């Protein structure tokens, strides 16, 4: 049975005294909050960007290779290798986390979990907790196999390539700086720490 870490925001010792939304669109909200913290009892203000959480899926084949997609990313004006990922409305629901991971695996990479395969939680992390509460759940899917219908990326996505890489190739891409995506680097680090890499 898969176990997923729930996203829990600790509120002990924190108080939000006032808040003002400064900007909002379907993707992000920018708030100016007046708060006190466990070590700062005097009120202070902070700008916080609220964004939906995400699920990042690290697909591994039966022979220990990792599936990566190469995707255009507008904010950095670059096309980079990364694990499939997608936003999720409810990061407290393990079933929703699982469903989102499996959906992104098929939509972006054209793979699916093999019969008898497993979806393993790698926990969650905050990509930039100094200004945003955005967080990503990391999951390992193994083994994966090509899906019959192939990849079906969202119309807004520009995925140019999908390839399988050995662990040695993956390590070399990280060491050289070719892998620059925080989700992918975090998932790899968790797999190393949890001794989930093949070999």
C-alpha angles and dihedrals in degrees: 000000000000117000121204127195109237118227106246121181109209112225100173109128093005127109129183106210098177140353137191127191108226100177139003139178132155091281109039143015123205116208132183106212132189109210147160122218137199091267100030111057093170113086117257134172130241134179111229128188113211116205134164117267122249142215119226117197122201105202117206124186124220090261092054101259123138123229115224131179125213110223137178112241115198100199093059096032091230143109110232141177115250146148116267112269141169142180123264131202099210116035092175093067114085091198091055091049091052093046093049092049093050092045094052091045090059100034098048104027104024092234134118137194111275119239106281091017124142137228109211124195115233093183126245136281141192113240096201112001094173092078111006138049090210112134136180130214112218121212135177116217115198136208104009129183133191112280117237094237096045125220120336106187122190115264090248093055124090106201109172102178144008122200143164118238130191118236090254091052090047092051091049091051090052093046092050094048094246089123105064103153112115094213092055094044091049093049091050092049091051092049090051092048092046092047093238098134117109120253 
